């Protein structure tokens, strides 16, 4: 019988596995991570952890359901999307990292302020390996051996039969490829160090690339988020699955409320940090400006006692190269002065003795209270 002429399978929805509250909690985690990642990468730790542990919970549910033979093929399809969702957002970044040969000034992971400990990385690797192993089993063994007189419809840029050969081959290649990549990372430790050593020029270049990569990362993340939501919600409607839209039980509300609480906490930390940084810069600029005025007036008053000094001794305020100045808008990752240390060292005489002769330089006597300094 033609697969297109087969009737749809009558599937009873599993609200305890992928009910509307559980699905909404995963959506909130993915979307919240994208927003906080774009605004403040330093405050992502809580959302990352809840995403990893939610994926682990769904993975354990998947293993138990398969062991007890209580899950239908479409149920496993939904669970695989939920457990793999938080990892799919990282795939374009790893692909970009390989294409650019792990160059430091183009590596989105080295340009990120997000940092985690060994426990987080161990948990991530463990959960990802378990999820990919289940996905490999699903596409290489479970689906090819199905023999049913009905069909399930899923979304893959359109309506696709769950048991179609093309979908099974594509899914097998996808999960086997990830499994091989994990093995290569563990055994070979590839991309551990940049292939090309970073220079001052590369540091200046990647400081300009940070904002571009952040925007591209956000765009790719929203595209993946949209595809994930469509891949879960459309099959629910196409296959007429019932009992998965009940939003009145504690089981459905608890994961969503917990996720919203974690997101609001991360948002509050970002807002508090932004206000503190703004006040600190304002206070620092006010203090430095008054200090600069005092130093300049002292140097001007004492200039009559140093007739041999042609150029004045200038003291620039600490905030002269403030990060809010659009001309010196270098990111916090890179220090503007570090890129130009050689320039200022080599041109040291220009700032202090450019208009004095060699004999005068040897006899320079600074007025009382004025001390020699490069800055």
C-alpha positions in Angstrom: 0.0 0.0 0.0 1.2 3.5 -0.8 2.4 5.3 2.3 0.4 8.4 1.3 -2.8 6.3 1.2 -2.3 4.8 4.7 -4.5 6.3 7.4 -3.1 8.2 10.3 -2.3 6.3 13.4 -4.6 6.9 16.3 -2.2 8.2 19.0 -3.2 8.9 22.5 -1.3 12.0 23.7 1.1 11.7 26.7 0.5 14.9 28.7 2.9 13.6 31.3 5.7 13.4 28.8 5.2 16.3 26.3 2.1 18.2 27.6 1.6 21.9 26.9 3.2 23.0 30.1 6.3 20.8 29.6 6.7 22.0 26.0 6.2 25.6 27.1 8.9 25.2 29.7 11.4 24.0 27.1 10.4 26.8 24.7 10.9 29.3 27.6 14.4 27.9 28.3 15.5 28.1 24.7 14.1 31.6 24.1 15.3 32.9 27.5 18.8 31.6 26.8 18.9 33.4 23.5 17.8 36.7 25.0 20.2 36.6 27.9 23.0 35.4 25.7 22.5 38.4 23.5 22.3 40.9 26.4 24.7 39.5 29.0 26.7 36.3 28.5 28.0 36.4 32.1 24.5 35.7 33.5 23.8 32.6 31.4 24.9 30.0 33.9 21.5 29.4 35.6 19.6 29.0 32.3 22.3 26.7 30.9 22.0 24.5 34.0 18.3 24.2 34.0 18.4 23.4 30.2 20.9 20.6 30.8 19.0 19.1 33.7 15.7 19.4 31.8 17.3 17.6 28.9 18.6 14.9 31.3 15.1 14.5 32.8 13.5 14.0 29.4 16.3 11.6 28.4 15.7 9.5 31.5 12.0 9.5 30.7 12.8 8.4 27.2 15.0 5.5 28.3 12.4 4.3 30.9 9.6 4.5 28.3 11.6 2.5 25.7 12.6 -0.1 28.3 8.9 -0.6 29.3 7.7 -0.4 25.7 5.3 2.4 26.7 6.2 4.9 24.0 5.0 5.1 20.5 7.3 6.1 17.6 5.8 9.6 17.5 6.3 9.9 21.3 10.0 9.1 20.9 10.2 11.7 18.1 8.8 14.4 20.4 11.2 13.4 23.2 14.2 13.4 20.9 13.5 17.0 19.9 13.1 18.1 23.5 16.3 16.4 24.7 18.3 17.6 21.7 16.9 21.2 21.6 19.4 23.0 23.8 22.3 21.3 22.0 21.1 22.2 18.5 21.7 25.9 19.1 25.4 25.2 19.5 25.8 23.3 16.2 26.2 26.3 13.9 28.9 27.6 16.3 30.9 24.4 16.1 30.5 24.2 12.3 31.8 27.8 12.1 34.6 26.9 14.4 35.7 24.1 12.1 35.4 26.1 8.9 37.5 28.9 10.4 40.1 26.4 11.6 39.7 27.4 15.3 41.3 30.8 14.7 41.1 32.7 18.0 39.8 36.0 16.5 37.0 34.1 14.8 36.1 31.5 17.5 32.7 32.4 19.0 33.6 30.3 22.1 36.8 32.2 22.8 35.1 35.5 22.1 32.4 34.7 24.6 32.3 35.9 28.2 30.3 32.8 29.3 32.3 30.6 31.6 31.5 27.3 33.3 33.3 24.8 35.5 34.3 21.2 34.9 31.0 19.9 36.4 28.9 21.7 33.8 31.1 20.5 30.9 31.0 16.9 32.2 27.2 17.0 32.6 26.9 18.5 29.1 29.0 15.8 27.5 27.3 13.0 29.4 23.8 14.1 28.6 24.6 14.8 25.0 26.3 11.4 24.5 23.2 9.7 26.0 20.8 11.6 23.8 22.8 11.0 20.6 23.0 7.3 21.4 19.3 7.1 21.8 18.8 9.0 18.5 21.2 6.7 16.7 19.3 3.7 18.0 16.0 5.3 17.0 17.0 5.9 13.3 19.2 2.9 12.7 17.2 0.2 14.4 13.8 1.2 15.7 12.3 3.0 12.7 13.6 0.7 9.9 12.0 -2.4 11.7 8.6 -0.8 12.1 5.7 -2.7 10.4 2.4 -0.9 10.8 -0.6 -0.3 8.7 -0.8 3.4 9.5 1.5 6.4 9.4 2.6 9.4 11.4 3.2 12.8 9.8 6.0 15.0 11.0 7.5 18.4 10.0 10.8 18.5 8.0 10.4 21.7 6.0 7.0 20.2 5.0 4.9 17.2 5.7 7.0 14.0 5.8 6.1 10.5 6.7 7.9 9.4 9.9 8.9 6.1 8.3 10.0 7.5 5.0 13.4 6.2 3.8 14.8 9.7 3.2 14.0 10.8 6.7 15.5 7.7 8.2 18.7 8.1 6.2 19.0 11.8 7.1 18.4 11.2 10.8 20.9 8.3 10.9 23.6 10.5 9.2 22.9 13.3 11.6 23.1 11.4 14.8 26.0 9.2 13.7 27.9 12.3 12.6 27.4 13.9 16.1 28.5 10.6 17.8 31.7 10.4 15.7 32.4 14.1 16.5 32.0 13.5 20.2 34.4 10.5 20.0 36.9 12.6 18.0 36.7 15.4 20.5 37.4 13.0 23.4 40.2 11.0 21.7 41.9 13.6 19.6 41.0 16.7 21.6 40.8 18.7 18.3 40.4 22.4 18.3 41.9 22.6 21.8 44.4 25.3 20.8 44.2 27.7 17.9 46.0 26.6 14.7 47.2 30.2 14.0 48.8 32.1 16.8 47.0 35.3 17.6 48.8 38.6 17.0 48.1 42.2 17.8 46.5 42.7 14.4 44.3 39.6 14.9 43.2 40.9 18.3 42.2 44.2 16.8 40.4 42.4 14.1 38.5 40.1 16.4 37.4 43.0 18.6 35.6 44.2 15.5 34.2 40.8 14.8 32.6 40.3 18.3 29.5 42.3 17.5 29.0 40.8 14.1 29.4 37.2 15.5 27.0 38.0 18.3 24.3 39.2 15.8 24.8 36.1 13.6 24.6 33.9 16.6 21.3 35.4 17.7 19.9 35.1 14.1 20.9 31.5 13.8 19.5 30.8 17.3 16.1 32.3 16.5 15.9 30.3 13.2 16.6 27.1 15.1 14.1 28.0 17.8 11.4 28.6 15.1 12.1 25.3 13.4 12.1 23.4 16.7 8.7 24.8 17.7 7.2 24.1 14.3 8.6 20.5 14.4 6.8 19.9 17.6 3.6 21.8 17.3 2.6 21.0 13.7 2.8 17.2 14.1 0.5 17.6 17.2 -2.1 19.2 15.0 -1.5 17.1 11.8 -1.8 13.8 13.7 -4.8 15.1 15.8 -3.2 14.3 19.1 -5.5 14.9 22.0 -5.0 15.5 25.8 -1.7 17.4 25.4 -3.2 20.9 25.8 -4.3 20.8 29.4 -2.7 23.7 31.3 -4.5 23.4 34.6 -2.4 20.8 36.5 0.6 21.4 38.7 2.6 18.9 36.6 2.2 21.3 33.6 2.6 24.6 35.5 5.6 23.7 37.7 8.3 23.4 35.0 7.1 26.5 33.2 7.0 28.6 36.4 10.4 27.4 37.5 11.9 28.3 34.1 10.3 31.8 34.2 11.7 32.3 37.7 15.2 31.4 36.6 14.9 33.7 33.5 13.7 36.7 35.6 16.6 36.1 38.0 19.1 36.2 35.2 17.4 39.3 33.8 17.5 41.0 37.2 21.2 40.2 37.5 21.9 41.7 34.1 19.9 44.9 34.9 21.7 45.3 38.3 25.1 44.8 36.7 24.4 47.3 34.0 23.3 50.0 36.5 26.3 49.4 38.7 28.7 49.6 35.7 27.1 52.9 34.5 27.3 54.4 38.0 30.9 53.3 38.4 31.9 54.8 35.0 30.2 58.1 35.9 31.9 58.3 39.3 35.3 57.4 37.8 34.9 60.0 35.1 34.0 62.7 37.6 36.9 61.8 39.9 39.5 61.6 37.1 38.4 64.8 35.5 38.9 66.8 38.8 42.3 65.1 39.3 43.3 66.0 35.8 42.4 69.6 36.3 44.5 69.8 39.5 47.5 68.2 37.9 47.3 70.4 34.8 47.1 73.6 36.9 50.1 72.5 39.0 52.2 71.8 35.9 51.3 75.1 34.4 52.2 77.1 37.5 55.6 75.3 37.8 56.4 75.6 34.1 58.3 78.9 34.7 60.9 77.1 36.7 61.7 74.6 33.9 62.8 76.8 31.1 64.6 74.0 29.4 61.4 72.0 29.0 59.7 73.0 25.8 56.8 70.6 25.9 54.4 70.6 28.8 53.8 67.6 31.1 50.3 66.4 30.4 48.3 64.2 32.6 45.3 62.6 30.9 42.3 61.4 33.0 41.8 57.8 33.5 38.6 57.9 31.5 40.3 59.6 28.5 39.8 56.4 26.5 36.5 55.6 28.1 34.7 52.6 26.7 31.6 54.7 26.0 33.6 56.9 23.6 32.5 55.7 20.1 36.0 56.3 18.7 37.6 54.1 21.3 34.8 51.6 21.5 36.8 48.5 22.1 35.2 45.6 23.8 36.1 44.5 27.3 37.8 41.4 25.9 40.7 43.4 24.6 42.7 46.2 26.1 43.3 49.1 23.8 46.7 49.9 25.3 48.0 46.4 24.9 47.8 46.6 21.2 49.9 49.7 21.1 52.5 49.2 23.8 55.3 48.9 21.2 54.1 52.1 19.5 54.3 54.1 22.7 57.5 52.6 23.8 59.2 53.3 20.5 58.0 56.8 20.4 58.7 57.6 24.0 61.0 60.5 23.2 58.4 62.2 21.1 56.1 62.8 24.0 58.7 64.1 26.4 61.7 65.4 24.5 60.7 66.0 20.9 61.8 69.6 20.7 64.9 69.4 23.0 68.5 68.8 21.9 70.7 66.0 23.2 72.6 68.2 25.6 69.4 69.7 27.0 67.9 66.3 27.6 70.9 65.3 29.7 70.5 68.5 31.8 66.7 68.6 32.3 65.7 69.4 35.8 62.1 68.9 36.7 60.5 71.5 39.0 59.7 70.5 42.5 56.5 68.5 42.9 56.6 67.3 39.2 57.6 63.7 38.8 58.6 62.0 35.5 56.1 59.5 34.1 55.2 58.1 30.8 51.4 58.6 31.4 
